Amino acid sequence: MMDRVPRWASPVSLLLSLTGFAVSTYLTIAHYTTPETLVCATSGTVNCERVTTSAQSMFLGIPVAVLGLAWFAAMTALSTPAAWRSESRLLHLARMLAAIGGIGFALWLVYAELVLIGAICLWCTVAHVMAFGLFVVSVITAPDLLARS
């Protein structure tokens, strides 16, 4: 399967995952300490504090930042060079399905920011862009990686 993996896929997905993990870590720390730790505007359309303290910042009683942290940790594991070299179709399918689930949730969060909350969090936007990048990498590489040998 290694010959089917584009050379750029592993480093790009790993960089996207680690960046998302770092941002999610920062958002998680801000959630459990104080929103004032966020380096972001607090008035107008860009208002991280309003977004991260809204009702939509929790999902099933779990902070969205923690869910992002867990998702990016999983995507980091699925984006390592060893994972990309794996012969397991199941692993590559898991990466693609996780990316689809992640971008679906990110799209819901963007909707919540724009429509329900009426504010945008720049840190959240970075995480959403990283999720979108992981989705693109996963979908672009999926046909070759999931093809039967």
FINU-653940 format. One line per 8 residues: their letters; for each residue x, z, y of N, C-alpha, C, CB. Coordinates in nm, 4 decimals. Glycine has a CB too. Layout:
<kefis>
A) X/Z/Y/X/Z/Y/X/Z/Y/X/Z/Y | ...;
</kefis>
This chain:
<kefis>
MMDRVPRW) 0.0822/0.0000/-0.1186/0.0000/0.0000/0.0000/0.0867/0.0000/0.1251/-0.0936/0.1198/-0.0003 | 0.2085/0.0495/0.1133/0.2957/0.0605/0.2290/0.3153/-0.0732/0.2998/0.4293/0.1162/0.1873 | 0.3196/-0.1848/0.2243/0.3397/-0.3138/0.2874/0.2170/-0.3580/0.3671/0.3740/-0.4176/0.1828 | 0.1026/-0.2931/0.3476/-0.0190/-0.3271/0.4211/-0.0331/-0.2496/0.5511/-0.1394/-0.3022/0.3349 | 0.0468/-0.1474/0.5706/0.0358/-0.0627/0.6889/0.1150/-0.1234/0.8040/0.0854/0.0802/0.6587 | 0.0494/-0.1522/0.9154/0.1247/-0.2000/1.0322/0.2246/-0.0932/1.0755/0.0286/-0.2358/1.1498 | 0.3418/-0.1350/1.1149/0.4486/-0.0401/1.1500/0.4097/0.0508/1.2655/0.5756/-0.1152/1.1855 | 0.3263/0.0033/1.3547/0.2882/0.0802/1.4728/0.1820/0.1858/1.4432/0.2381/-0.0129/1.5801;
ASPVSLLL) 0.1098/0.1737/1.3336/-0.0065/0.2586/1.3072/0.0291/0.4074/1.2994/-0.0729/0.2156/1.1779 | 0.1303/0.4411/1.2250/0.1654/0.5821/1.2086/0.2119/0.6461/1.3390/0.2736/0.5966/1.1037 | 0.3110/0.5887/1.4096/0.3532/0.6567/1.5326/0.2447/0.6615/1.6399/0.4749/0.5886/1.5887 | 0.1651/0.5561/1.6504/0.0589/0.5551/1.7516/-0.0471/0.6598/1.7183/-0.0057/0.4147/1.7617 | -0.0922/0.6624/1.5942/-0.1962/0.7589/1.5572/-0.1433/0.9018/1.5636/-0.2495/0.7288/1.4163 | -0.0183/0.9219/1.5271/0.0392/1.0561/1.5345/0.0497/1.1025/1.6802/0.1782/1.0588/1.4673 | 0.0914/1.0145/1.7686/0.1001/1.0487/1.9112/-0.0388/1.0801/1.9684/0.1654/0.9328/1.9906 | -0.1374/0.9980/1.9349/-0.2743/1.0227/1.9812/-0.3255/1.1573/1.9286/-0.3682/0.9082/1.9359;
SLTGFAVS) -0.3024/1.1847/1.8010/-0.3479/1.3095/1.7391/-0.2818/1.4308/1.8020/-0.3199/1.3077/1.5898 | -0.1511/1.4243/1.8198/-0.0781/1.5381/1.8766/-0.1168/1.5622/2.0226/0.0731/1.5149/1.8659 | -0.1387/1.4539/2.0972/-0.1836/1.4691/2.2359/-0.3216/1.5344/2.2396/-0.1869/1.3318/2.3079 | -0.4119/1.4869/2.1549/-0.5452/1.5475/2.1466/-0.5388/1.6925/2.1033/-0.6326/1.4695/2.0503 | -0.4494/1.7229/2.0102/-0.4313/1.8605/1.9636/-0.3840/1.9496/2.0784/-0.3303/1.8656/1.8464 | -0.2885/1.9007/2.1567/-0.2369/1.9783/2.2698/-0.3458/2.0036/2.3736/-0.1185/1.9057/2.3348 | -0.4221/1.9013/2.4075/-0.5300/1.9170/2.5054/-0.6373/2.0121/2.4522/-0.5925/1.7799/2.5398 | -0.6714/1.9991/2.3253/-0.7716/2.0875/2.2648/-0.7227/2.2319/2.2595/-0.8067/2.0394/2.1239;
TYLTIAHY) -0.5943/2.2495/2.2381/-0.5364/2.3841/2.2411/-0.5530/2.4443/2.3804/-0.3862/2.3807/2.2008 | -0.5214/2.3666/2.4809/-0.5353/2.4100/2.6203/-0.6807/2.4458/2.6516/-0.4858/2.2998/2.7165 | -0.7740/2.3612/2.6095/-0.9167/2.3874/2.6338/-0.9652/2.5106/2.5565/-1.0009/2.2645/2.5944 | -0.9116/2.5310/2.4377/-0.9484/2.6489/2.3582/-0.8976/2.7761/2.4257/-0.8915/2.6380/2.2144 | -0.7758/2.7735/2.4739/-0.7203/2.8895/2.5459/-0.8055/2.9189/2.6688/-0.5721/2.8639/2.5876 | -0.8417/2.8142/2.7431/-0.9252/2.8330/2.8621/-1.0616/2.8899/2.8239/-0.9425/2.6997/2.9375 | -1.1149/2.8461/2.7105/-1.2454/2.8969/2.6669/-1.2395/3.0472/2.6398/-1.2927/2.8223/2.5408 | -1.1350/3.0909/2.5725/-1.1252/3.2317/2.5329/-1.0638/3.3213/2.6399/-1.0445/3.2429/2.4072;
TTPETLVC) -1.0114/3.2634/2.7457/-0.9588/3.3459/2.8551/-1.0528/3.3303/2.9741/-0.8110/3.3048/2.8932 | -1.0229/3.2351/3.0589/-1.1063/3.2125/3.1766/-1.0976/3.0656/3.2167/-1.0628/3.3045/3.2943 | -1.2084/3.0072/3.2595/-1.2059/2.8664/3.3002/-1.1137/2.8408/3.4193/-1.3459/2.8204/3.3342 | -1.0808/2.9453/3.4922/-0.9911/2.9278/3.6068/-0.8512/2.8838/3.5639/-0.9820/3.0574/3.6864 | -0.8177/2.8997/3.4349/-0.6858/2.8548/3.3881/-0.6779/2.7029/3.3806/-0.6546/2.9150/3.2509 | -0.7926/2.6361/3.3873/-0.7928/2.4901/3.3829/-0.7442/2.4342/3.5160/-0.9338/2.4364/3.3497 | -0.6452/2.3488/3.5111/-0.5970/2.2837/3.6311/-0.6849/2.1611/3.6502/-0.4437/2.2462/3.6212 | -0.7929/2.1794/3.7249/-0.8929/2.0747/3.7416/-0.9811/2.1126/3.8599/-0.9779/2.0551/3.6112;
ATSGTVNC) -1.0411/2.0133/3.9216/-1.1316/2.0378/4.0336/-1.2495/2.1236/3.9873/-1.1819/1.9038/4.0938 | -1.3051/2.1998/4.0796/-1.4205/2.2843/4.0469/-1.5408/2.2525/4.1348/-1.3838/2.4314/4.0615 | -1.5390/2.1373/4.1979/-1.6544/2.0974/4.2784/-1.6690/1.9465/4.2707/-1.6394/2.1444/4.4265 | -1.7905/1.9015/4.2918/-1.8168/1.7586/4.2885/-1.8355/1.7090/4.1466/-1.7045/1.6829/4.3553 | -1.8181/1.5805/4.1304/-1.8392/1.5170/3.9997/-1.7359/1.5617/3.8980/-1.8354/1.3654/4.0131 | -1.6122/1.5781/3.9409/-1.5089/1.6283/3.8510/-1.5089/1.7799/3.8620/-1.3676/1.5682/3.8853 | -1.5566/1.8451/3.7544/-1.5696/1.9902/3.7573/-1.5535/2.0433/3.6141/-1.7077/2.0334/3.8185 | -1.4308/2.0699/3.5769/-1.4020/2.1166/3.4414/-1.4711/2.2483/3.4106/-1.2526/2.1317/3.4221;
ERVTTSAQ) -1.4752/2.3367/3.5087/-1.5367/2.4673/3.4853/-1.6851/2.4529/3.4514/-1.5193/2.5574/3.6086 | -1.7554/2.3678/3.5240/-1.8986/2.3486/3.4962/-1.9193/2.2914/3.3557/-1.9624/2.2548/3.6017 | -1.8327/2.1982/3.3150/-1.8459/2.1367/3.1828/-1.8121/2.2368/3.0731/-1.7553/2.0131/3.1713 | -1.7001/2.3068/3.0882/-1.6534/2.3947/2.9802/-1.7301/2.5257/2.9693/-1.5084/2.4251/2.9997 | -1.8161/2.5544/3.0667/-1.8993/2.6747/3.0578/-2.0473/2.6401/3.0399/-1.8809/2.7609/3.1830 | -2.0781/2.5135/3.0236/-2.2174/2.4699/3.0071/-2.2685/2.5037/2.8674/-2.2301/2.3185/3.0330 | -2.3978/2.4925/2.8500/-2.4580/2.5138/2.7174/-2.4033/2.4134/2.6165/-2.6118/2.5026/2.7251 | -2.3670/2.2946/2.6640/-2.3153/2.1905/2.5743/-2.1704/2.2153/2.5323/-2.3257/2.0549/2.6414;
SMFLGIPV) -2.1076/2.3197/2.5852/-1.9697/2.3513/2.5445/-1.9657/2.4256/2.4108/-1.9004/2.4354/2.6526 | -2.0850/2.4528/2.3564/-2.0967/2.5165/2.2249/-2.1774/2.4253/2.1338/-2.1635/2.6577/2.2356 | -2.1399/2.4217/2.0058/-2.2139/2.3440/1.9073/-2.2291/2.4309/1.7830/-2.1416/2.2080/1.8743 | -2.3517/2.4619/1.7487/-2.3813/2.5501/1.6356/-2.3072/2.6834/1.6483/-2.3439/2.4816/1.5032 | -2.2981/2.7322/1.7712/-2.2334/2.8603/1.7972/-2.0811/2.8558/1.8003/-2.2760/2.9574/1.6948 | -2.0248/2.7369/1.7877/-1.8787/2.7217/1.7879/-1.8387/2.6486/1.9158/-1.8285/2.6437/1.6601 | -1.7362/2.6969/1.9855/-1.6911/2.6253/2.1051/-1.6462/2.4831/2.0695/-1.5758/2.7022/2.1736 | -1.6896/2.3874/2.1500/-1.6525/2.2479/2.1271/-1.5002/2.2330/2.1296/-1.7178/2.1559/2.2333;
AVLGLAWF) -1.4321/2.3108/2.2113/-1.2857/2.3041/2.2173/-1.2236/2.3396/2.0819/-1.2321/2.3989/2.3267 | -1.2807/2.4373/2.0137/-1.2310/2.4771/1.8810/-1.2583/2.3654/1.7791/-1.2981/2.6106/1.8347 | -1.3764/2.3050/1.7888/-1.4064/2.1919/1.6998/-1.3082/2.0775/1.7237/-1.5516/2.1427/1.7210 | -1.2772/2.0507/1.8498/-1.1791/1.9469/1.8824/-1.0418/1.9811/1.8272/-1.1707/1.9273/2.0333 | -1.0044/2.1064/1.8395/-0.8758/2.1521/1.7868/-0.8679/2.1295/1.6357/-0.8542/2.3010/1.8195 | -0.9734/2.1676/1.5647/-0.9762/2.1484/1.4192/-0.9746/2.0002/1.3828/-1.1002/2.2158/1.3590 | -1.0513/1.9199/1.4560/-1.0565/1.7755/1.4275/-0.9212/1.7098/1.4527/-1.1648/1.7073/1.5135 | -0.8578/1.7421/1.5649/-0.7269/1.6832/1.5937/-0.6206/1.7328/1.4958/-0.6847/1.7155/1.7372;
AAMTALST) -0.6327/1.8565/1.4459/-0.5396/1.9052/1.3433/-0.5559/1.8220/1.2159/-0.5639/2.0566/1.3134 | -0.6811/1.7966/1.1769/-0.7057/1.7137/1.0583/-0.6543/1.5717/1.0798/-0.8560/1.7109/1.0246 | -0.6796/1.5163/1.1976/-0.6332/1.3801/1.2256/-0.4802/1.3736/1.2310/-0.6927/1.3298/1.3583 | -0.4175/1.4809/1.2744/-0.2702/1.4841/1.2735/-0.2200/1.4767/1.1301/-0.2164/1.6126/1.3433 | -0.2806/1.5543/1.0411/-0.2408/1.5498/0.8996/-0.2652/1.4110/0.8404/-0.3179/1.6561/0.8185 | -0.3757/1.3475/0.8784/-0.4083/1.2141/0.8264/-0.3268/1.1030/0.8930/-0.5563/1.1864/0.8454 | -0.2515/1.1378/0.9971/-0.1739/1.0385/1.0715/-0.0239/1.0492/1.0493/-0.2028/1.0513/1.2175 | 0.0176/1.1376/0.9610/0.1611/1.1497/0.9340/0.2113/1.0237/0.8638/0.1906/1.2754/0.8477;
PAAWRSES) 0.3390/0.9956/0.8737/0.3931/0.8794/0.8014/0.3628/0.8853/0.6514/0.5442/0.8703/0.8228 | 0.3710/1.0046/0.5921/0.3419/1.0176/0.4484/0.1973/0.9797/0.4177/0.3696/1.1615/0.4008 | 0.1061/1.0190/0.5043/-0.0350/0.9846/0.4831/-0.0565/0.8339/0.4945/-0.1244/1.0586/0.5846 | 0.0088/0.7719/0.5895/-0.0047/0.6263/0.6047/0.0562/0.5519/0.4871/0.0611/0.5801/0.7345 | 0.1616/0.6073/0.4266/0.2265/0.5407/0.3119/0.1528/0.5653/0.1808/0.3705/0.5883/0.2984 | 0.0606/0.6575/0.1803/-0.0075/0.6957/0.0576/-0.0783/0.5777/-0.0091/-0.1070/0.8053/0.0866 | -0.0789/0.5801/-0.1403/-0.1499/0.4790/-0.2185/-0.2983/0.5145/-0.2341/-0.0846/0.4634/-0.3566 | -0.3371/0.6305/-0.1891/-0.4738/0.6788/-0.2065/-0.5707/0.6104/-0.1103/-0.4789/0.8296/-0.1866;
RLLHLARM) -0.6627/0.5334/-0.1653/-0.7660/0.4725/-0.0827/-0.8545/0.5815/-0.0223/-0.8507/0.3728/-0.1655 | -0.8732/0.6901/-0.0963/-0.9565/0.8000/-0.0498/-0.9010/0.8599/0.0797/-0.9672/0.9080/-0.1581 | -0.7707/0.8747/0.0890/-0.7081/0.9284/0.2086/-0.7319/0.8363/0.3281/-0.5581/0.9486/0.1857 | -0.7160/0.7059/0.3080/-0.7375/0.6102/0.4172/-0.8849/0.6041/0.4560/-0.6878/0.4703/0.3769 | -0.9729/0.6173/0.3587/-1.1158/0.6222/0.3866/-1.1492/0.7498/0.4633/-1.1974/0.6144/0.2558 | -1.0888/0.8609/0.4258/-1.1106/0.9880/0.4963/-1.0681/0.9755/0.6421/-1.0329/1.1030/0.4277 | -0.9548/0.9094/0.6680/-0.9074/0.8901/0.8054/-1.0095/0.8093/0.8850/-0.7697/0.8191/0.8067 | -1.0579/0.7015/0.8254/-1.1529/0.6166/0.8958/-1.2851/0.6904/0.9205/-1.1777/0.4880/0.8163;
LAAIGGIG) -1.3358/0.7598/0.8204/-1.4619/0.8323/0.8370/-1.4481/0.9467/0.9376/-1.5097/0.8869/0.7022 | -1.3358/1.0147/0.9358/-1.3117/1.1213/1.0338/-1.3058/1.0623/1.1750/-1.1799/1.1973/1.0012 | -1.2430/0.9475/1.1894/-1.2351/0.8823/1.3202/-1.3735/0.8397/1.3687/-1.1417/0.7604/1.3136 | -1.4560/0.7892/1.2791/-1.5929/0.7499/1.3153/-1.6730/0.8733/1.3576/-1.6630/0.6777/1.1962 | -1.6622/0.9806/1.2805/-1.7313/1.1047/1.3172/-1.6824/1.1597/1.4499/-1.7127/1.2093/1.2088 | -1.5525/1.1532/1.4719/-1.4942/1.2043/1.5962/-1.5403/1.1263/1.7181/-1.3434/1.2006/1.5881 | -1.5422/0.9938/1.7065/-1.5841/0.9157/1.8233/-1.7345/0.9301/1.8453/-1.5464/0.7665/1.8057 | -1.8096/0.9463/1.7379/-1.9534/0.9706/1.7541/-1.9799/1.0985/1.8313/-2.0218/0.9774/1.6181;
FALWLVYA) -1.9077/1.2040/1.7964/-1.9238/1.3319/1.8660/-1.8743/1.3200/2.0103/-1.8471/1.4446/1.7917 | -1.7630/1.2480/2.0304/-1.7099/1.2287/2.1657/-1.8109/1.1540/2.2531/-1.5760/1.1515/2.1608 | -1.8781/1.0545/2.1963/-1.9792/0.9809/2.2727/-2.0952/1.0730/2.3119/-2.0316/0.8608/2.1910 | -2.1354/1.1614/2.2218/-2.2382/1.2591/2.2551/-2.1912/1.3479/2.3705/-2.2735/1.3448/2.1317 | -2.0660/1.3923/2.3650/-2.0134/1.4800/2.4700/-2.0049/1.4082/2.6048/-1.8754/1.5326/2.4304 | -1.9687/1.2815/2.6044/-1.9650/1.2039/2.7288/-2.1068/1.1929/2.7861/-1.9042/1.0619/2.7042 | -2.2036/1.1665/2.6997/-2.3438/1.1629/2.7428/-2.3827/1.2980/2.8039/-2.4376/1.1281/2.6230 | -2.3463/1.4055/2.7365/-2.3794/1.5390/2.7862/-2.3169/1.5626/2.9237/-2.3319/1.6467/2.6868;
ELVLIGAI) -2.1919/1.5214/2.9402/-2.1258/1.5388/3.0695/-2.1971/1.4602/3.1790/-1.9793/1.4953/3.0607 | -2.2229/1.3332/3.1527/-2.2793/1.2464/3.2551/-2.4262/1.2747/3.2851/-2.2639/1.1039/3.2134 | -2.5047/1.2974/3.1812/-2.6499/1.3078/3.1982/-2.6987/1.4520/3.2061/-2.7199/1.2375/3.0845 | -2.6564/1.5356/3.1138/-2.7097/1.6717/3.1072/-2.6413/1.7679/3.2035/-2.6969/1.7243/2.9672 | -2.5104/1.7569/3.2151/-2.4342/1.8508/3.2980/-2.4154/1.7967/3.4398/-2.2974/1.8794/3.2342 | -2.3965/1.6678/3.4500/-2.3759/1.6068/3.5816/-2.2362/1.6272/3.6358/-2.4747/1.6618/3.6792 | -2.1407/1.6460/3.5472/-2.0009/1.6637/3.5872/-1.9104/1.6140/3.4754/-1.9705/1.8128/3.6207 | -1.7880/1.5820/3.5124/-1.6870/1.5321/3.4182/-1.5703/1.6299/3.4158/-1.6383/1.3881/3.4575;
CLWCTVAH) -1.5202/1.6562/3.2969/-1.3982/1.7364/3.2811/-1.2847/1.6394/3.2473/-1.4150/1.8479/3.1683 | -1.1824/1.6389/3.3308/-1.0708/1.5458/3.3070/-0.9982/1.5761/3.1766/-0.9717/1.5513/3.4231 | -0.9843/1.7052/3.1425/-0.9167/1.7406/3.0177/-0.9979/1.6929/2.8981/-0.8937/1.8926/3.0094 | -1.1285/1.7080/2.9064/-1.2164/1.6599/2.7990/-1.2064/1.5084/2.7873/-1.3632/1.7022/2.8247 | -1.1979/1.4415/2.9012/-1.1863/1.2955/2.9014/-1.0586/1.2513/2.8311/-1.1889/1.2413/3.0453 | -0.9505/1.3232/2.8508/-0.8255/1.2901/2.7796/-0.8481/1.3017/2.6292/-0.7085/1.3839/2.8246 | -0.9137/1.4086/2.5859/-0.9426/1.4254/2.4425/-1.0317/1.3123/2.3917/-1.0104/1.5619/2.4163 | -1.1297/1.2717/2.4708/-1.2189/1.1622/2.4301/-1.1430/1.0301/2.4183/-1.3344/1.1472/2.5303;
VMAFGLFV) -1.0515/1.0062/2.5098/-0.9707/0.8835/2.5043/-0.8804/0.8861/2.3806/-0.8851/0.8677/2.6338 | -0.8247/1.0017/2.3469/-0.7422/1.0120/2.2257/-0.8274/0.9857/2.1009/-0.6755/1.1522/2.2169 | -0.9486/1.0390/2.0989/-1.0397/1.0150/1.9857/-1.0738/0.8666/1.9758/-1.1696/1.0988/2.0007 | -1.0966/0.8029/2.0892/-1.1256/0.6594/2.0891/-1.0062/0.5805/2.0357/-1.1620/0.6115/2.2309 | -0.8869/0.6174/2.0793/-0.7665/0.5509/2.0290/-0.7513/0.5653/1.8786/-0.6438/0.6065/2.0977 | -0.7773/0.6845/1.8272/-0.7690/0.7067/1.6818/-0.8753/0.6250/1.6085/-0.7853/0.8571/1.6486 | -0.9932/0.6148/1.6663/-1.0986/0.5320/1.6094/-1.0536/0.3859/1.6024/-1.2278/0.5446/1.6924 | -0.9971/0.3351/1.7098/-0.9519/0.1953/1.7140/-0.8433/0.1714/1.6097/-0.8993/0.1590/1.8551;
VSVITAPD) -0.7437/0.2578/1.6031/-0.6361/0.2419/1.5044/-0.6938/0.2440/1.3630/-0.5295/0.3534/1.5208 | -0.7824/0.3368/1.3369/-0.8406/0.3492/1.2027/-0.9224/0.2270/1.1639/-0.9279/0.4732/1.1948 | -1.0018/0.1772/1.2564/-1.0864/0.0616/1.2263/-1.0032/-0.0663/1.2126/-1.1926/0.0438/1.3358 | -0.9031/-0.0825/1.2976/-0.8180/-0.2018/1.2899/-0.7434/-0.2080/1.1571/-0.7179/-0.2038/1.4061 | -0.6963/-0.0945/1.1094/-0.6155/-0.0922/0.9871/-0.6986/-0.0800/0.8601/-0.5177/0.0216/0.9932 | -0.8236/-0.0416/0.8726/-0.9073/-0.0154/0.7538/-0.9213/-0.1318/0.6589/-1.0424/0.0259/0.7965 | -0.9474/-0.2543/0.7045/-0.9673/-0.3630/0.6058/-0.8492/-0.3823/0.5125/-0.9945/-0.4932/0.6773 | -0.7286/-0.3763/0.5642/-0.6108/-0.3937/0.4783/-0.5873/-0.2735/0.3892/-0.4873/-0.4193/0.5627;
LLARS) -0.6057/-0.1537/0.4439/-0.5761/-0.0324/0.3679/-0.6812/-0.0015/0.2628/-0.5632/0.0844/0.4611 | -0.8024/-0.0446/0.2849/-0.9092/-0.0137/0.1904/-0.9335/-0.1268/0.0916/-1.0369/0.0170/0.2648 | -0.8638/-0.2394/0.1105/-0.8794/-0.3513/0.0171/-0.8263/-0.3119/-0.1208/-0.8055/-0.4776/0.0696 | -0.8894/-0.3601/-0.2184/-0.8441/-0.3319/-0.3572/-0.7118/-0.4045/-0.3821/-0.9528/-0.3770/-0.4634 | -0.6243/-0.3347/-0.4504/-0.4930/-0.3944/-0.4837/-0.5070/-0.4964/-0.5932/-0.3926/-0.2868/-0.5263;
</kefis>
